[in-house]
C-alpha cells in the first residue's frame, strides 16, 4: 500500500455527509450537539467540511 494514500485525508461537504449517514440536515446537527457525531472543520467564514475518516468511523 502506498504510504501517501494511507496518510491522505479527504474533506467532505454536508451533502456527502448526509448521503453517507442517511440523516436529515437537522438530525445531523442535533447529533453533533449531543456529541454523538464529529464536528465539522471550518474552512472559511461560510464554508465547512468533515473529515471523511471521522464520518465513516
PDB file of N, CA, C and O in Angstrom:
ATOM      1  N   UNK A   1       0.843  -1.180   0.000  1.00  0.00           N
ATOM      2  CA  UNK A   1       0.000   0.000   0.000  1.00  0.00           C
ATOM      3  C   UNK A   1       0.885   1.240   0.000  1.00  0.00           C
ATOM      4  O   UNK A   1       1.889   1.291   0.711  1.00  0.00           O
ATOM      5  N   UNK A   2       0.525   2.208  -0.773  1.00  0.00           N
ATOM      6  CA  UNK A   2       1.272   3.447  -0.880  1.00  0.00           C
ATOM      7  C   UNK A   2       1.119   4.264   0.406  1.00  0.00           C
ATOM      8  O   UNK A   2      -0.001   4.467   0.877  1.00  0.00           O
ATOM      9  N   UNK A   3       2.226   4.732   0.976  1.00  0.00           N
ATOM     10  CA  UNK A   3       2.150   5.486   2.233  1.00  0.00           C
ATOM     11  C   UNK A   3       1.444   6.820   2.045  1.00  0.00           C
ATOM     12  O   UNK A   3       0.798   7.303   2.975  1.00  0.00           O
ATOM     13  N   UNK A   4       1.548   7.421   0.883  1.00  0.00           N
ATOM     14  CA  UNK A   4       0.865   8.680   0.623  1.00  0.00           C
ATOM     15  C   UNK A   4      -0.650   8.487   0.683  1.00  0.00           C
ATOM     16  O   UNK A   4      -1.361   9.323   1.241  1.00  0.00           O
ATOM     17  N   UNK A   5      -1.134   7.412   0.123  1.00  0.00           N
ATOM     18  CA  UNK A   5      -2.554   7.112   0.128  1.00  0.00           C
ATOM     19  C   UNK A   5      -3.068   6.894   1.543  1.00  0.00           C
ATOM     20  O   UNK A   5      -4.160   7.350   1.880  1.00  0.00           O
ATOM     21  N   UNK A   6      -2.305   6.211   2.365  1.00  0.00           N
ATOM     22  CA  UNK A   6      -2.757   5.895   3.712  1.00  0.00           C
ATOM     23  C   UNK A   6      -2.750   7.106   4.645  1.00  0.00           C
ATOM     24  O   UNK A   6      -3.412   7.075   5.683  1.00  0.00           O
ATOM     25  N   UNK A   7      -2.025   8.167   4.305  1.00  0.00           N
ATOM     26  CA  UNK A   7      -1.974   9.348   5.157  1.00  0.00           C
ATOM     27  C   UNK A   7      -2.791  10.511   4.608  1.00  0.00           C
ATOM     28  O   UNK A   7      -2.906  11.542   5.272  1.00  0.00           O
ATOM     29  N   UNK A   8      -3.346  10.376   3.440  1.00  0.00           N
ATOM     30  CA  UNK A   8      -4.131  11.441   2.840  1.00  0.00           C
ATOM     31  C   UNK A   8      -5.540  11.434   3.413  1.00  0.00           C
ATOM     32  O   UNK A   8      -6.194  10.392   3.455  1.00  0.00           O
ATOM     33  N   UNK A   9      -5.999  12.583   3.849  1.00  0.00           N
ATOM     34  CA  UNK A   9      -7.337  12.718   4.420  1.00  0.00           C
ATOM     35  C   UNK A   9      -8.203  13.546   3.485  1.00  0.00           C
ATOM     36  O   UNK A   9      -7.768  14.560   2.940  1.00  0.00           O
ATOM     37  N   UNK A  10      -9.426  13.095   3.312  1.00  0.00           N
ATOM     38  CA  UNK A  10     -10.374  13.785   2.442  1.00  0.00           C
ATOM     39  C   UNK A  10     -11.334  14.608   3.282  1.00  0.00           C
ATOM     40  O   UNK A  10     -11.788  14.157   4.333  1.00  0.00           O
ATOM     41  N   UNK A  11     -11.641  15.798   2.827  1.00  0.00           N
ATOM     42  CA  UNK A  11     -12.681  16.621   3.434  1.00  0.00           C
ATOM     43  C   UNK A  11     -13.937  16.470   2.597  1.00  0.00           C
ATOM     44  O   UNK A  11     -13.884  16.536   1.369  1.00  0.00           O
ATOM     45  N   UNK A  12     -15.062  16.270   3.256  1.00  0.00           N
ATOM     46  CA  UNK A  12     -16.314  16.110   2.514  1.00  0.00           C
ATOM     47  C   UNK A  12     -17.326  17.151   2.994  1.00  0.00           C
ATOM     48  O   UNK A  12     -17.370  17.517   4.168  1.00  0.00           O
ATOM     49  N   UNK A  13     -18.122  17.603   2.056  1.00  0.00           N
ATOM     50  CA  UNK A  13     -19.127  18.621   2.334  1.00  0.00           C
ATOM     51  C   UNK A  13     -20.402  17.966   2.854  1.00  0.00           C
ATOM     52  O   UNK A  13     -20.541  16.743   2.835  1.00  0.00           O
ATOM     53  N   UNK A  14     -21.318  18.793   3.314  1.00  0.00           N
ATOM     54  CA  UNK A  14     -22.509  18.313   4.004  1.00  0.00           C
ATOM     55  C   UNK A  14     -23.368  17.370   3.161  1.00  0.00           C
ATOM     56  O   UNK A  14     -23.904  16.400   3.696  1.00  0.00           O
ATOM     57  N   UNK A  15     -23.511  17.623   1.883  1.00  0.00           N
ATOM     58  CA  UNK A  15     -24.337  16.741   1.058  1.00  0.00           C
ATOM     59  C   UNK A  15     -23.819  15.303   1.068  1.00  0.00           C
ATOM     60  O   UNK A  15     -24.602  14.355   1.133  1.00  0.00           O
ATOM     61  N   UNK A  16     -22.504  15.149   1.003  1.00  0.00           N
ATOM     62  CA  UNK A  16     -21.926  13.801   1.043  1.00  0.00           C
ATOM     63  C   UNK A  16     -22.065  13.191   2.432  1.00  0.00           C
ATOM     64  O   UNK A  16     -22.316  11.993   2.560  1.00  0.00           O
ATOM     65  N   UNK A  17     -21.902  14.010   3.478  1.00  0.00           N
ATOM     66  CA  UNK A  17     -22.077  13.523   4.852  1.00  0.00           C
ATOM     67  C   UNK A  17     -23.492  12.992   5.032  1.00  0.00           C
ATOM     68  O   UNK A  17     -23.686  11.902   5.571  1.00  0.00           O
ATOM     69  N   UNK A  18     -24.483  13.762   4.581  1.00  0.00           N
ATOM     70  CA  UNK A  18     -25.882  13.355   4.709  1.00  0.00           C
ATOM     71  C   UNK A  18     -26.146  12.072   3.928  1.00  0.00           C
ATOM     72  O   UNK A  18     -26.887  11.206   4.392  1.00  0.00           O
ATOM     73  N   UNK A  19     -25.556  11.947   2.767  1.00  0.00           N
ATOM     74  CA  UNK A  19     -25.723  10.738   1.949  1.00  0.00           C
ATOM     75  C   UNK A  19     -25.133   9.517   2.654  1.00  0.00           C
ATOM     76  O   UNK A  19     -25.749   8.451   2.679  1.00  0.00           O
ATOM     77  N   UNK A  20     -23.946   9.676   3.222  1.00  0.00           N
ATOM     78  CA  UNK A  20     -23.281   8.566   3.903  1.00  0.00           C
ATOM     79  C   UNK A  20     -24.067   8.142   5.140  1.00  0.00           C
ATOM     80  O   UNK A  20     -24.245   6.949   5.389  1.00  0.00           O
ATOM     81  N   UNK A  21     -24.533   9.110   5.908  1.00  0.00           N
ATOM     82  CA  UNK A  21     -25.178   8.820   7.201  1.00  0.00           C
ATOM     83  C   UNK A  21     -26.656   8.509   7.088  1.00  0.00           C
ATOM     84  O   UNK A  21     -27.211   7.816   7.941  1.00  0.00           O
ATOM     85  N   UNK A  22     -27.298   9.009   6.051  1.00  0.00           N
ATOM     86  CA  UNK A  22     -28.729   8.812   5.908  1.00  0.00           C
ATOM     87  C   UNK A  22     -29.552   9.673   6.853  1.00  0.00           C
ATOM     88  O   UNK A  22     -30.717   9.369   7.113  1.00  0.00           O
ATOM     89  N   UNK A  23     -28.965  10.737   7.366  1.00  0.00           N
ATOM     90  CA  UNK A  23     -29.665  11.650   8.269  1.00  0.00           C
ATOM     91  C   UNK A  23     -30.151  12.876   7.522  1.00  0.00           C
ATOM     92  O   UNK A  23     -29.635  13.206   6.454  1.00  0.00           O
ATOM     93  N   UNK A  24     -31.145  13.551   8.082  1.00  0.00           N
ATOM     94  CA  UNK A  24     -31.543  14.852   7.561  1.00  0.00           C
ATOM     95  C   UNK A  24     -30.551  15.884   8.103  1.00  0.00           C
ATOM     96  O   UNK A  24     -29.803  15.598   9.038  1.00  0.00           O
ATOM     97  N   UNK A  25     -30.548  17.053   7.529  1.00  0.00           N
ATOM     98  CA  UNK A  25     -29.646  18.118   7.966  1.00  0.00           C
ATOM     99  C   UNK A  25     -29.880  18.444   9.452  1.00  0.00           C
ATOM    100  O   UNK A  25     -28.927  18.549  10.223  1.00  0.00           O
ATOM    101  N   UNK A  26     -31.142  18.602   9.843  1.00  0.00           N
ATOM    102  CA  UNK A  26     -31.439  18.959  11.232  1.00  0.00           C
ATOM    103  C   UNK A  26     -31.057  17.832  12.190  1.00  0.00           C
ATOM    104  O   UNK A  26     -30.578  18.096  13.292  1.00  0.00           O
ATOM    105  N   UNK A  27     -31.264  16.585  11.783  1.00  0.00           N
ATOM    106  CA  UNK A  27     -30.869  15.451  12.631  1.00  0.00           C
ATOM    107  C   UNK A  27     -29.353  15.385  12.778  1.00  0.00           C
ATOM    108  O   UNK A  27     -28.846  15.067  13.854  1.00  0.00           O
ATOM    109  N   UNK A  28     -28.637  15.680  11.714  1.00  0.00           N
ATOM    110  CA  UNK A  28     -27.180  15.682  11.770  1.00  0.00           C
ATOM    111  C   UNK A  28     -26.696  16.693  12.794  1.00  0.00           C
ATOM    112  O   UNK A  28     -25.871  16.364  13.646  1.00  0.00           O
ATOM    113  N   UNK A  29     -27.198  17.924  12.721  1.00  0.00           N
ATOM    114  CA  UNK A  29     -26.744  18.963  13.648  1.00  0.00           C
ATOM    115  C   UNK A  29     -27.177  18.667  15.076  1.00  0.00           C
ATOM    116  O   UNK A  29     -26.451  19.005  16.011  1.00  0.00           O
ATOM    117  N   UNK A  30     -28.332  18.050  15.275  1.00  0.00           N
ATOM    118  CA  UNK A  30     -28.765  17.653  16.618  1.00  0.00           C
ATOM    119  C   UNK A  30     -27.829  16.586  17.177  1.00  0.00           C
ATOM    120  O   UNK A  30     -27.493  16.611  18.361  1.00  0.00           O
ATOM    121  N   UNK A  31     -27.412  15.657  16.336  1.00  0.00           N
ATOM    122  CA  UNK A  31     -26.495  14.602  16.744  1.00  0.00           C
ATOM    123  C   UNK A  31     -25.134  15.187  17.114  1.00  0.00           C
ATOM    124  O   UNK A  31     -24.498  14.729  18.063  1.00  0.00           O
ATOM    125  N   UNK A  32     -24.689  16.191  16.371  1.00  0.00           N
ATOM    126  CA  UNK A  32     -23.437  16.887  16.692  1.00  0.00           C
ATOM    127  C   UNK A  32     -23.571  17.583  18.042  1.00  0.00           C
ATOM    128  O   UNK A  32     -22.658  17.512  18.866  1.00  0.00           O
ATOM    129  N   UNK A  33     -24.697  18.254  18.280  1.00  0.00           N
ATOM    130  CA  UNK A  33     -24.934  18.953  19.553  1.00  0.00           C
ATOM    131  C   UNK A  33     -24.860  17.998  20.739  1.00  0.00           C
ATOM    132  O   UNK A  33     -24.362  18.373  21.801  1.00  0.00           O
ATOM    133  N   UNK A  34     -25.341  16.786  20.577  1.00  0.00           N
ATOM    134  CA  UNK A  34     -25.313  15.777  21.643  1.00  0.00           C
ATOM    135  C   UNK A  34     -23.933  15.139  21.805  1.00  0.00           C
ATOM    136  O   UNK A  34     -23.717  14.353  22.728  1.00  0.00           O
ATOM    137  N   UNK A  35     -23.011  15.470  20.923  1.00  0.00           N
ATOM    138  CA  UNK A  35     -21.666  14.911  20.995  1.00  0.00           C
ATOM    139  C   UNK A  35     -21.569  13.502  20.447  1.00  0.00           C
ATOM    140  O   UNK A  35     -20.625  12.776  20.757  1.00  0.00           O
ATOM    141  N   UNK A  36     -22.542  13.110  19.631  1.00  0.00           N
ATOM    142  CA  UNK A  36     -22.582  11.757  19.086  1.00  0.00           C
ATOM    143  C   UNK A  36     -22.096  11.674  17.643  1.00  0.00           C
ATOM    144  O   UNK A  36     -22.142  10.607  17.032  1.00  0.00           O
ATOM    145  N   UNK A  37     -21.635  12.784  17.103  1.00  0.00           N
ATOM    146  CA  UNK A  37     -21.142  12.825  15.728  1.00  0.00           C
ATOM    147  C   UNK A  37     -20.006  13.833  15.688  1.00  0.00           C
ATOM    148  O   UNK A  37     -20.062  14.841  16.393  1.00  0.00           O
ATOM    149  N   UNK A  38     -18.971  13.589  14.879  1.00  0.00           N
ATOM    150  CA  UNK A  38     -17.845  14.528  14.820  1.00  0.00           C
ATOM    151  C   UNK A  38     -18.277  15.912  14.334  1.00  0.00           C
ATOM    152  O   UNK A  38     -19.176  16.047  13.504  1.00  0.00           O
ATOM    153  N   UNK A  39     -17.621  16.919  14.867  1.00  0.00           N
ATOM    154  CA  UNK A  39     -17.909  18.285  14.441  1.00  0.00           C
ATOM    155  C   UNK A  39     -17.196  18.590  13.129  1.00  0.00           C
ATOM    156  O   UNK A  39     -16.217  17.939  12.764  1.00  0.00           O
ATOM    157  N   UNK A  40     -17.701  19.574  12.449  1.00  0.00           N
ATOM    158  CA  UNK A  40     -17.126  19.971  11.175  1.00  0.00           C
ATOM    159  C   UNK A  40     -15.886  20.841  11.370  1.00  0.00           C
ATOM    160  O   UNK A  40     -15.669  21.418  12.436  1.00  0.00           O
ATOM    161  N   UNK A  41     -15.085  20.917  10.318  1.00  0.00           N
ATOM    162  CA  UNK A  41     -13.893  21.748  10.277  1.00  0.00           C
ATOM    163  C   UNK A  41     -14.263  23.006   9.507  1.00  0.00           C
ATOM    164  O   UNK A  41     -14.781  22.920   8.393  1.00  0.00           O
ATOM    165  N   UNK A  42     -14.005  24.162  10.081  1.00  0.00           N
ATOM    166  CA  UNK A  42     -14.321  25.428   9.423  1.00  0.00           C
ATOM    167  C   UNK A  42     -13.270  25.712   8.349  1.00  0.00           C
ATOM    168  O   UNK A  42     -12.074  25.764   8.636  1.00  0.00           O
ATOM    169  N   UNK A  43     -13.729  25.894   7.113  1.00  0.00           N
ATOM    170  CA  UNK A  43     -12.813  26.169   6.005  1.00  0.00           C
ATOM    171  C   UNK A  43     -12.705  27.663   5.731  1.00  0.00           C
ATOM    172  O   UNK A  43     -11.636  28.166   5.388  1.00  0.00           O
ATOM    173  N   UNK A  44     -13.807  28.356   5.884  1.00  0.00           N
ATOM    174  CA  UNK A  44     -13.847  29.803   5.723  1.00  0.00           C
ATOM    175  C   UNK A  44     -15.046  30.310   6.512  1.00  0.00           C
ATOM    176  O   UNK A  44     -15.686  29.545   7.233  1.00  0.00           O
ATOM    177  N   UNK A  45     -15.348  31.583   6.380  1.00  0.00           N
ATOM    178  CA  UNK A  45     -16.454  32.165   7.133  1.00  0.00           C
ATOM    179  C   UNK A  45     -17.787  31.468   6.853  1.00  0.00           C
ATOM    180  O   UNK A  45     -18.608  31.313   7.757  1.00  0.00           O
ATOM    181  N   UNK A  46     -18.000  31.052   5.615  1.00  0.00           N
ATOM    182  CA  UNK A  46     -19.270  30.449   5.221  1.00  0.00           C
ATOM    183  C   UNK A  46     -19.159  29.005   4.751  1.00  0.00           C
ATOM    184  O   UNK A  46     -20.101  28.480   4.157  1.00  0.00           O
ATOM    185  N   UNK A  47     -18.042  28.361   5.003  1.00  0.00           N
ATOM    186  CA  UNK A  47     -17.844  27.012   4.488  1.00  0.00           C
ATOM    187  C   UNK A  47     -17.222  26.102   5.549  1.00  0.00           C
ATOM    188  O   UNK A  47     -16.324  26.499   6.292  1.00  0.00           O
ATOM    189  N   UNK A  48     -17.727  24.882   5.592  1.00  0.00           N
ATOM    190  CA  UNK A  48     -17.156  23.888   6.494  1.00  0.00           C
ATOM    191  C   UNK A  48     -17.262  22.511   5.851  1.00  0.00           C
ATOM    192  O   UNK A  48     -18.000  22.312   4.887  1.00  0.00           O
ATOM    193  N   UNK A  49     -16.515  21.577   6.400  1.00  0.00           N
ATOM    194  CA  UNK A  49     -16.495  20.207   5.877  1.00  0.00           C
ATOM    195  C   UNK A  49     -16.153  19.272   7.025  1.00  0.00           C
ATOM    196  O   UNK A  49     -15.770  19.710   8.109  1.00  0.00           O
ATOM    197  N   UNK A  50     -16.295  17.989   6.772  1.00  0.00           N
ATOM    198  CA  UNK A  50     -15.994  16.957   7.754  1.00  0.00           C
ATOM    199  C   UNK A  50     -14.856  16.113   7.233  1.00  0.00           C
ATOM    200  O   UNK A  50     -14.670  15.982   6.023  1.00  0.00           O
ATOM    201  N   UNK A  51     -14.088  15.534   8.155  1.00  0.00           N
ATOM    202  CA  UNK A  51     -13.054  14.577   7.770  1.00  0.00           C
ATOM    203  C   UNK A  51     -13.747  13.265   7.413  1.00  0.00           C
ATOM    204  O   UNK A  51     -14.520  12.732   8.210  1.00  0.00           O
ATOM    205  N   UNK A  52     -13.478  12.755   6.242  1.00  0.00           N
ATOM    206  CA  UNK A  52     -14.108  11.540   5.751  1.00  0.00           C
ATOM    207  C   UNK A  52     -13.911  10.380   6.716  1.00  0.00           C
ATOM    208  O   UNK A  52     -14.852   9.634   6.987  1.00  0.00           O
ATOM    209  N   UNK A  53     -12.714  10.222   7.230  1.00  0.00           N
ATOM    210  CA  UNK A  53     -12.428   9.104   8.134  1.00  0.00           C
ATOM    211  C   UNK A  53     -13.265   9.174   9.410  1.00  0.00           C
ATOM    212  O   UNK A  53     -13.678   8.137   9.928  1.00  0.00           O
ATOM    213  N   UNK A  54     -13.523  10.373   9.926  1.00  0.00           N
ATOM    214  CA  UNK A  54     -14.334  10.531  11.135  1.00  0.00           C
ATOM    215  C   UNK A  54     -15.799  10.202  10.860  1.00  0.00           C
ATOM    216  O   UNK A  54     -16.472   9.595  11.693  1.00  0.00           O
ATOM    217  N   UNK A  55     -16.283  10.600   9.697  1.00  0.00           N
ATOM    218  CA  UNK A  55     -17.686  10.316   9.339  1.00  0.00           C
ATOM    219  C   UNK A  55     -17.887   8.811   9.183  1.00  0.00           C
ATOM    220  O   UNK A  55     -18.891   8.270   9.646  1.00  0.00           O
ATOM    221  N   UNK A  56     -16.948   8.138   8.540  1.00  0.00           N
ATOM    222  CA  UNK A  56     -17.035   6.702   8.331  1.00  0.00           C
ATOM    223  C   UNK A  56     -16.961   5.944   9.656  1.00  0.00           C
ATOM    224  O   UNK A  56     -17.651   4.944   9.851  1.00  0.00           O
ATOM    225  N   UNK A  57     -16.113   6.434  10.562  1.00  0.00           N
ATOM    226  CA  UNK A  57     -15.950   5.769  11.867  1.00  0.00           C
ATOM    227  C   UNK A  57     -17.224   5.904  12.671  1.00  0.00           C
ATOM    228  O   UNK A  57     -17.298   5.414  13.798  1.00  0.00           O
TER     229      UNK A  57
END
